Amino acid sequence: MVIGTREAFLELISQKGFAAKYGVDKTLVSQWKKGTRIPTIDKMETVLQLAGAVVVQEKVWDIDGKGS
């Protein structure tokens, strides 16, 4: 699935078990989901990279790592 940075980030953090799998505080993830705390684009990109997402083109991500 190829989508923009913010959309990819929101899709990633909505996956069940995201916080535990990537060692991110559950409270922080909850705040991101609710929009009460919004990470910078750089932070979103870092989280996507740690999760194995790849940049298809500038600011377009493939969260499945398959390029399509």
Secondary structure by P-SEA (a helix, b strand, c coil): ccccaaaaaaaaaacccccccccccaaaaaaaaaccccccaaaaaaaaaaaccccccccccccccccc
